[in-house]
Amino acid sequence: MTHNNEQLLLDVRHLTKTYPDFQLKDVNVSLPAGTIMGFLGRNGAGKSTTMKAIMDLIKPDEGAIHILGMPMPEEEVAVKEQVGYVGDTPLLNNAWTMEQTLRFARQFYPNWNEEAVEQNLERFAIAKDKKISALSKGMKVKASLILATAHEPKLLLLDEPTSGLDPVVRTEVLEMLLDFVQDENRSVLFSSHITSDVEKIADWVTVLDDGHIVFSEDKESLLDRYRRIVIPGKSGQQATDSPLLFHCQATAGGYIGYTDRFQQFRKFATGNWHAERLTLEELFVLLTGRKEA
């Protein structure tokens, strides 16, 4: 996976972690400034393990992690002043009000932006005197995001932030992430098993399956490269011999196949055929053989 010499806000090399029943194998992720990366995989693919290792919540067996150019965990304190993190279960104290929660968090961060906090509380209609226990699941995610962005981090790491939320709340959360990277010095890495959320806002897509990375690529070039090729009629059989096609199969009306080099295929293909663009979900299923969770 290559990014030019842009400033990398996150650089993960050869991350490996072995459990009795699961192994994260040689994971490489690099994230330049101004980018939203969707980290896609089914439940159990290793997304949370990767996120926790990046945040030094679990110790990897091998690998190097640099955040904003600083090594982890050696520079953990300096790094965490610049990183916002929301784990797979929001760490909020149900007994506290939103006000108490903010007051507690504020003391850990020198650059706390009270104005942005107030704007976000208003935006999401969260009252400061409301107890965390009284917030819905969606409101808790929004509260966690307000906390994670209050100290104006450069990098936001979110583990399944939209999981289990209704479509309206999911859209609001995704819009907040888009706003966050308007300042092109910031980036977001968010894991998800919801391909449509990743397709909506990510610039870069990294797919993890069974502990290893299947691909990590700019979303637009990825979706440009792949096509479903539909070849009507019996004469389609010869076309399916093309070395540029894979997963060819007969259908009631002819043949379908897939290509990951569409521009090349278009140049050399003859006869009667047409191409269909794939959604990110179709591509995910094609390359991992698995439905989204």
N, C-alpha and C positions, 0 to 999 in steps of 0.2 A: 504494500500500500504506500503510495507516494503522495506527499504534499510537497510543493516547492519549498523554498527556504522561508516560508512564512513563520511567524512566531508561533510555536506550539505551546498551547496552554496545558495540554496533557500529552504525555508520551509514555506509553506502557510497552515494555519490551519483554518478550519471552516469559510472560506470567504463567506460572504453573502451580497448581495446588491439588494435592491428592487426598481424597477421603476414601474410606473403605468401599463405598458404592458409587463414587463419582470422581472424575478427574477433569480439572481445567487444564487444557493442554496448550502450551506455547501461544498464549494470547498476546497479540500486538495491536495496539490502538493508538493512533495519534490524531490529535484534534487541534487544528489551527484556530486562531482568534477569529471571532465573527461568525462562528459556525454552530448550527444545531445538528448534533449527531443523534440519530435514532439507533438505539442498540436493541436489535430485534431478536426474539427467540421465544420458543415455547416456554411454559412454566417448567422449571427444572433444567433449562439449557445451560445455566451457569452465570446468568446475568448478575444476580445478587452477589454471588461469590466474587465476581470481578469487581463490582462496585465496592464491596466491603474491603477487598484487598487494596484498592486504590486509596480508600480512606484510612487504611491501617487499622481496621476493626478486626481483621484476621491476618495472620502472618502467611504470606505465600512461601512455597518451598523454594521457588526460583523466580528470577525476573527482576527487572529494574523499573521503578516508577518515578517519573519526574513531573511535577506540577509547577507551572509557571517557571520552568527551568530549574526548580529546586528539587533535590532528591528527597524521596520519602523512604522511611520515616525520619531520617536525620533532621530534616527541616520542618517537622510536623507543625510546630507552633506558628511559624511564619506562613506556612502553606494554608493552614486552616483559617487564618485571618482573611484569606483571599478566596476561600471556597465556601459555597453554600451547599448543604447536603440534606436531602430528604430520603430517609431509608424506606424499606418496604412496609414498615409500620411506623407511623408518625410518633415521635417521642414527645408527647405532650402530657402534662400532668392534669388528669381529669378534675382534680379538686380545685385547681386554680382558675381564676378568671383570665381572660385574654390580656388584660392590663398587667396582672401579676407575672404572667408568662413573658411578656415583652420586657418588663422591668428586670426579671431574672437574666434574660438573654443579653440585654443591653450591656451589662457590666463586663462581658467577656470581649467586647469589640470596640477598639478605639474609634473606627470610623462608622458610626451608627447613623443612618439617615432617618431622622424622626419624621421629616416631611414626607418622604416616600412611604414610610409606614402608615402615616395618617391617610395618605391618598389611597393606599391599597386596602386599608380597613373600610374606607368609604366605598371604594370600587366593589368590594365583595360583600358589603353590608354586614360586616361583623362588628357587633357592639363590644366595646372594651370591657364592660362590666359583665359580659356573658361568661358563664362557666364553660370550660372546655367540654365538660361532660354533656352540656346541652347542645353542642354543635353536631350537625349531621356529619356523615363520613366525608361528603364533598366539602363542607365548611372546614373540617379538620385539615384536609389537604391544602385548602387555600390558606388557612392559618399557618401551616407548616411552611408554605411558600413565602408568605410575608416574613416569617422569621428567617428563612434561608437567604432572602435577598436584602434584608434590612441593613447589613453591614457592607452593601455594595461590593459583593464578591466579583471576581473576574470570571470564575468558573462555577457553574451550577451542575451538581450531580444529583439526578433524581431517579430513584428506583421504582419503576412502575407507578408513576404519579397519577395516571388516569384509570388505573385498574378498578373496576367495580363502581365507577361513577356513571351517572346518567349523561346522555349526549350533550345536554346544555352545559352542565358543569365541566365536562371534558373540554368543550370548546372554549370556555372561559379560561381554563388552566393553560390550554395551548396558546391562547392569545397572549397571556401573561409571559409565556416563554418567548414568543416572537418579539414582544416589547423589550424584553430583557436584552436581546442581542442587537437591538437597534444601534446601541453603542458598539461599534465593530471591534472593540477590544475585548469583548466578553464572549464566552461560549457556553453551550449547554450540552451535556451528555444525558439523555434520558432513555432508560430501558423501558421496553414495552413488549407485550405479546399482541398488541392491537395494531395491525399493519396500517389501518386507515389513518390512525393518529400520526404515525411516523410519516406516511405519504403526504399528509397535510402540511407538516411544518419542517421536516428535516431537510437539510442540504446534503447530508452525507448519511449513508445507511451502512451499518455494520451488522451482519447476521451471525449469531452464535447458535450452534446446534451441537448438542451432546458434548459440550465442553471445548469445542474448537471453532475457530472463525471460518465460516463458509466463504464470505466475501466482505470487503469493506471498500466502498466506492462512492463517489459523487452520485447522488440520486438521479440527476437528469441524464448523465451519460450512461448509467446503468439501465434506465428505462428506455433509452435510445438504442442500446445495443441489442436488446432482446426483442424478438417478435414471435408470435404464433403465425405459422405459414399455413394457409388453407389452400389445398390443391383439389379442385373438383374433378370428378370423373375417374375412369379407370386409368387413363393415361398418366395419372398422378404417380403411379408406382415408380416410374423411372426417376421422377424428380426427387423422390424420397431417398435415392441413392446418393444425393449430394453430400459431400463431406462437411458442408456447412450446416446440415440439419441433424438434430438428435431427437430422441423420443418420438420417432415417427410411428403413426398408427393409422390403420384403415378406419374410416367412418362410413356411415350409410351413404354419404354423398361423394366419397373420394378419400382423401388423406389429409391428416394434419401432422405438422412437425414443428419443431422450435429451432430458432437460430440465436446464437449469441454474437453473431457478426453480421448484423442486418445489412449494413452498407455494402459489404462485400457480396452478400447473397444477392442483393438487388442488382448489382453490376452483372453477375453471371447467370442469373436464373432465366430460363426460357419458358415458353408455354404459358398456360393459363394458371395464375395463382393470385392470391391477395394476402396481405399481411394485416395482422391485428396487434395493436399495442397491448401490453399486459399491465394489469394493475400490480402494485407492489405485493399484494397478497397472492396473486397468481404466480408471480415470480418466486416468492418465498416457498410456496408449495412445490413449484417446479424444481427448485434447487435443493430443498431439504426433504421433499417427499412427505411433508407433514402439514396438516391444517394448523391455522393459528388456534390457540387454546380456546 
